[in-house]
Amino acid sequence: MIKKKITLSLFFLLFFLNGCGYKPILKGIDYDFTIKVGTNTGDKQINSKVENKIKIVDGTKRTFNLDFSSKETKNILSKDSKGDPNILELVININYKLSENGKILVQRSYTQKSTYNNISDKFELSKSEEILRNNLVENLVSDIINSASNLILNPMINDN
């Protein structure tokens, strides 16, 4: 009797998971295009992160070439009474060109900013900045991928 209940429970569990449209979160999106990184200048750490994140785009229809330059700036927005930084801002700027067969299709400059409080523990501060940096780069790469997707969906639009 117990064996029958377990079998019946497993059947219903598999049935409901299969019928609800469940998809693994980490499964990649299928793109109709590939982005190949060409020349890049600027901040080497940011460039490396952009290159690694852009590798997920691997489709078959079209191939775009990406040339970009990046710049990271850390600004002090406010100081405490002693003159020590209190609130900081991390700014990442990327200028990029998407081209195909030598023709520039998209040329943009995009900036992402994030503000954060200074922490007396410098190790924790550097870990915090690294997380912010990764999030900002993720947003920048998302903009590049969206630009390429728009070219696929609306081939008549030239987004310069």
Backbone hydrogen bonds, N-H to C=O, Kabsch-Sander energy under -0.5 kcal/mol:
donor,donor_aa,acceptor,acceptor_aa,energy
5,K,1,M,-1.7
6,I,2,I,-2.3
7,T,3,K,-2.2
8,L,4,K,-2.4
9,S,5,K,-2.6
10,L,6,I,-2.5
11,F,7,T,-2.2
12,F,8,L,-2.2
13,L,9,S,-2.3
14,L,10,L,-2.6
15,F,11,F,-2.4
16,F,12,F,-2.6
17,L,13,L,-2.3
18,N,14,L,-2.0
19,G,15,F,-1.9
20,C,16,F,-1.1
21,G,18,N,-0.6
22,Y,17,L,-1.0
27,K,24,P,-0.9
31,Y,29,I,-0.6
34,T,62,R,-2.3
35,I,57,V,-1.0
36,K,34,T,-0.6
36,K,64,F,-3.1
38,G,66,L,-3.8
41,T,68,F,-1.6
43,D,70,S,-1.1
47,N,43,D,-2.5
48,S,44,K,-2.2
49,K,45,Q,-1.8
50,V,46,I,-2.6
51,E,47,N,-2.6
52,N,48,S,-2.3
53,K,49,K,-2.1
54,I,50,V,-2.1
55,K,51,E,-0.9
56,I,53,K,-0.9
57,V,54,I,-1.5
58,D,56,I,-1.0
59,G,33,F,-0.8
62,R,32,D,-1.4
64,F,34,T,-3.2
65,N,99,S,-3.2
66,L,36,K,-2.9
67,D,65,N,-0.5
67,D,97,K,-2.0
68,F,39,T,-2.0
69,S,95,N,-2.3
70,S,41,T,-2.1
71,K,93,N,-2.2
73,T,91,V,-2.9
75,N,73,T,-0.5
75,N,89,E,-2.7
77,L,75,N,-0.6
77,L,87,I,-2.8
78,S,87,I,-1.5
80,D,84,D,-2.6
83,G,80,D,-1.5
86,N,78,S,-3.3
87,I,78,S,-1.4
88,L,116,Y,-3.2
89,E,75,N,-2.4
90,L,114,S,-3.1
91,V,73,T,-3.1
91,V,89,E,-0.5
92,I,112,Q,-2.7
93,N,71,K,-2.8
94,I,110,Y,-2.7
95,N,69,S,-2.6
96,Y,94,I,-0.5
96,Y,108,R,-2.8
97,K,67,D,-2.5
98,L,106,V,-2.7
99,S,65,N,-2.4
99,S,97,K,-0.5
100,E,103,K,-2.2
103,K,100,E,-1.9
104,I,102,G,-0.5
105,L,98,L,-2.9
106,V,98,L,-1.9
107,Q,159,D,-1.0
108,R,96,Y,-2.5
110,Y,94,I,-2.9
112,Q,92,I,-2.6
114,S,90,L,-1.7
116,Y,88,L,-2.5
118,N,86,N,-2.9
122,K,120,S,-0.9
125,L,121,D,-2.1
126,S,122,K,-2.3
127,K,123,F,-2.0
128,S,124,E,-2.4
129,E,125,L,-2.6
130,E,126,S,-1.9
131,I,127,K,-1.9
132,L,128,S,-2.3
133,R,129,E,-2.8
134,N,130,E,-2.3
135,N,131,I,-2.1
136,L,132,L,-2.6
137,V,133,R,-2.5
138,E,134,N,-2.2
139,N,135,N,-1.9
140,L,136,L,-2.1
141,V,137,V,-2.8
142,S,138,E,-2.0
143,D,139,N,-1.7
144,I,140,L,-1.8
145,I,141,V,-2.6
146,N,142,S,-2.4
147,S,143,D,-2.1
148,A,144,I,-2.0
149,S,145,I,-2.5
150,N,146,N,-2.4
151,L,147,S,-1.4
152,I,148,A,-1.5
153,L,149,S,-2.6
154,N,150,N,-2.9
157,I,154,N,-1.8
159,D,105,L,-0.6
159,D,157,I,-0.6
160,N,158,N,-1.5
